[in-house]
Amino acid sequence: MRIKQVNTLYGRYVDQLKDLHKKCFPADEMPLFNKGYWWIVYDGDIPVGFCGLTHVPSWDDAGYLNRGGVVPSHRGKGLQRKMIAVRVQKARKVGWSWIISATRDNIPSSNNLIACGFKLYSPNHEWLEGHCLYWIRKL
């Protein structure tokens, strides 16, 4: 498996990201793939996962883990933690001091964030509706 940062100016990568999003989150709204940084996980030449990192507009020095999904056939192989690690590395490289994220009724995602050093926190204003857990990590 390899994780490749992709340039979303190239349509084929956007098509792969959209296809992966539909497979991983069929009921969810499609994110904007033209903002931030994006990675695709490949098993050989086959895309099996994806993740993104964007700047938090209300913070000078923070990134947001905005999406991360793995197709069902490749879950349980530690890919989420590897995708978190590449985004943490990128956030450090661009000079950010914090990374935040949120989960909604997803125990495996919460456990992956905990394993990668994230802690629960209460934001000044919640940006997601419904029951959510908010996560933060100092870099």
C-alpha positions, 0 to 999 in steps of 0.5 A: 500500500502506498499513500500519494499526495495528489494534485486536484488540478488533474481531473483524474485524481478528482474523479478517483476522490469522488469515486472513493467518497461515494464508496466510503460515505454513500449518504454524505455530501461530496466535499470540495476537492479543490481546497486543501491537500488530498491523498489517495491510498493505492493497493497496487494501482487500485485506489482504496482510500483517501484523506484530506487536510485543510486550513482552519479559516478562524485559526492562523496555525491550524489544520483540519482533518476534513475527510478520511475513508477506506473502502470496506475491503481494506478496513482494519489494516491500519490505513486510517492511522497512516493517513492521520500520520501523513496529514500531521507531517504535512501540517508540520511542514506548512508550519501549523501548530495544531490539528483539529477534527470531529467524529460523529458516532464512529468509535473506530475513528475516535480510537484512531485519533486517540491512538495518534495523540488527539484529545477531546476538546470543546470548541468555542462554536460547534461547526457540525450539527448533531452529536459530535466529538471534537478533537485537537492535537498540538504539533 
